[in-house]
Amino acid sequence: MMTGTDTAWVAPANADQLKAWDTTEGVFWAEQAELFEHSLERYDDWLLRAAAIREGDRVLDVGCGTGSTTRAAAWLTGSGTALGVDLSSPMLAVAADRARDTGAGNATYLQADAQVHPFQSESFDVLLSRTGCTFFGDPVAAFTNLARATKPGGRLALLVWQPPSQNPWFTELTTALAAGRTLPTPPPEAPSPFALADPARVADILTTAGFATPECEALKEPMYWGPDVPTALHFTLGVLGWLLDDLDADARTRALTNLRRTLVAHYTWDDGVTFPSAAWLVTSRKLA
């Protein structure tokens, strides 16, 4: 089930995230669901194996987007259930349609802020997230709430990005669009794709929240941006096009030229446009 945007209960610190993901950004990701899900799928087996989902488990998928990991978890749990939560009603609508179309009747979706949502206490065997848990305004509060919802001994498996310096998909694309500018960087602890890039910070957050000291395994996989350069160009501008907003016409032309060159450099006939990427696979258990 899904709530409407006007009834979604969010922590004040996450209000901007709701505004973004439930409007323009969320609509774009919903429209690009197939490409979005394909872009990260090389990490899915790592994440799902780490989650060790068993028959009958109840799984909570945080920041589920258009729902591919929730559907995979639902298949693995058999007679169990998988609940995907996200702030984006456009993406959740796609997720629900795809679950119905693929027969994943035990996959359900809820528009909710996992930082404050009143999940039933100790109701989930597995907590997982594929890059969807890095935008919390208060991550300690969020993971404390999620720990409350997880059974003692319940398993946690998160995929989070390593720092930007290890992710050419980010550094090369933003450099191209910078057109010679020095772009501001958010504070390391601010909500962003890289908010959990420091394993020491991840360990501090999770142990404070009630999980065991986590293990962080380094993973590297190619990240897919489309079958050809025009598709990748459209996808990139949907994700990072805001970097062009304050450019004059000449600088904008230069930035787009740089972007096309960068995408061409990463295109091959067999694989389309791909960039190297690096993530942490974070695993832990809820303490008794």
N, C-alpha and C positions, 0 to 999 in steps of 0.2 A: 504494500500500500504506500501511497505517497501523499504528503500533505501539500497544500498550496503554498506558494511563496508568502502570501500574506499571513499565514498562520505558522510558518516555520519559526521555531524558537531557537535563537542563537545567542551566544554570549556576546555582550557588547563589543568585546575585542575582535569578534569574528564578523561583525556587521558588514565591513567592507568586502570580505570574502563572499558573503552571501550576495551582495550587490553585483559583484563581478561574475560569479559563476552561475547566478540565476538569470543573468541577462545576456549581454553581448558575447562574453567569452564562452558561457555555457552553450549558447546557441551554435557558435562556431564549432565547438568540440562535438556537439550532437550531430551537426551536419557532416562532420569529418570522422564519424565514429569508426568506420572501417579502417581508415588510415591511422587514426590514433591508436586503435587496438593493435594493429600490425606493427606500429613503430616500436613497441616495447616487448613484443611477444617472445623474443629470444631470452628474456629473463623469466618468463612465466614458469618454465619447468623447474628452475632453481627455487623460486619462491614456493611453489606448490609442494615440491619434495620436502623443503624445510618445514612447511606447515604440518606435514605428516598427517593429513586428514584421513580419518578412519570412518568406516561404516557407522552411521548413526550419529556422527558428530553434529553439533550445532556450531556454525561458523559465522563470524562477523567480519565483513569486508569493509574497511574504512576508506572513504574517498574512492568509492568504486567506479565513478565515472559512468561509462556506458555499459559496464557490467560484465565484461569478459571474464575477469577473475572470479566474480561471484558465480557465474554459470559453471566455470570449471570446478570450483569448490563444491557446488551443488551436485555435480556428476560424481565427484569422488566420495561424497558423504552418503550417497545412496538413499537410504531411508531417513537420513538426517535432513537438516535444513541449512541454507546459506542466506544470510541477510546482508544486502549491500546498502550502505548509507552514504549519502553525499548531500552537498548543499545545492546542487544544480538540478532543478526540475526538468529542463530540456534534456539533459543527459540521462536522467532517470527514466524519462518517458521512452527513450530509445532502448535502455536496458530492459525495461519491462516488456516492450514489444519483442525484443530478441529472445528473451527467456520464453515467452509464449510460443514464438515461431520455432524454437529449437526443442520444445517439449520439456524445458527445465522448470517443471511445476514446483519444485522445492526451492527455487531461487526467488526471493522477494526483495523489494526495494523500498526504502524509506528516505524521504527528504528530512534530514536531521543534522544538527550540529553535534557531533560525537563528543565534543568537549563538555556539553551540559545535558544531553538527552538522558532521560530517566530509563535507561535500559533495566530490564529485570536483573536483580542482583544474582551473581554467580550462575549465569544462564548459558554462557558460551564455552565450548571446549577449545576453540581456536580463534585467535584474533590475527587477521592478516591485512596487509595493505601494500599495494604496488604504487609507490611514489605519491600516495594520497594523504599522508599524515604529516606533511611538512608545512602546512599553512595555518596551524593552530596559533591563535593569539597568545594562549597560555598553554604550552605543551605539557607542563607538569600537571595542571588541572585536567587536561584532556586525557592523559594516560592514567591518571588516578581514577577518573570516571570509567575508563575502559577496563582498568584492573578490577574495579568493583563489579563490572559486568561479566568478568571471566572467572570460571571455576578455579579453585585452588589446583595448582598443577597444570592449568590450561596452557596451551602453547601459543607463542607469539612469533610471527614471521613478518618482517618488514623489508621492503626494498626501498632504499633511499639513495640519493645521488651522492657520490664523492664530490670533493670541491670542484669548482669551475675549472681550475687548472688541469684537472684530469678528464675533462669532458669537452673535447673539441666541438661537439655539436653546439655547445653554448658559446664557447670563446670565439670560434671562427665565424659563426653567424652574427654574433653581436658586434664583432670587430668589423665585419663587412658593412653592417648597417650604421655603424658609428660614423663612417665617412670622415675619419680623422679626428673625431672628438674623443675626449676622455670621458667615458660614461661613468656616472655615479654608481656606486655599489651599495646595496642595502647593508645595514649592520648584520654581522654574522648570525645573530640570534633572532632577526626579524623573520616573519613568515615569508618563505620563498622556496623555490625548488631545492635550495641548498641549505636549508635551515638545520638539517640533521646530518650535515656532512662531516662533523667532528665526532668520532667514536667516543671520545671522553665525555662530550656533552650528552650524547645518546645514553651512555651508561648512567650518568648522573640523573637524567630525567626518568629513566625507567626504574632505577633502584629506588628513587624517591617516591615513585608512583606505586610501588608494591610488587615489582617484578624482580627476578633474580638478575645478577650481573650478566649482561648480554654478551654474546659472541658476535663479532662483526667480520664477516668473510668478504674479501675483496673480489669483485666480479668485473669482467670486461666483456662486453658484447657490442656488435654493431647495432646502431639505432637507425631505423628505416624512416626515410622522409618522403618516399614516393617512387613510383616506377619510372619517372622521367623528370627532367628539369622543370618544365612548366608546372607539373603537379607539386613538386617540392617547393617551388617559388610561391605558389598560392598558399601552401601549408605554412611555410615560414612566415609569410606576411600576416597570416591569421594569428600566429603565436607571438611574433615579435614586431609586427608592423607599427606598434605604438612608438618605436624608436625613430620613426620618420616624422613624427608629428611636428617637431619644432625646426625642421630643416627647410631652407629655401629651395627653390626649384633646381638650382645647379647642384646643391649638395644632395638633394633627393635623387637626382639622376645618377650622381656618382655612387651613392649608396646602393641603388638598385643594380648598377653595373657590377659593383663589387660583389653583391650577393649572387648574381647569376654566375660570375666567374667561380665563386666558391662552390656553388652547387655543381657546376660542370666538372670541377676538379674531383668531386666525390661521386660522380656518376660512372657506373659500368653497365654494360648491356645485360649482364646476368643478374645483377643485384639491385639495379636502380640506383637511387641516391641514398647512400648510407654514410654515417659518421661514427667514428669511435666514441664509445661512452664507457663510463666506469661507475659502478654502484657498490654500496655495501648491502650485504644480506645480513640483517640483524635478527638473531634468534634468542629467545628467552622463555621463561616459564613464570606463571603467576605463583607467587609465594603463598604458602598455606596461611 
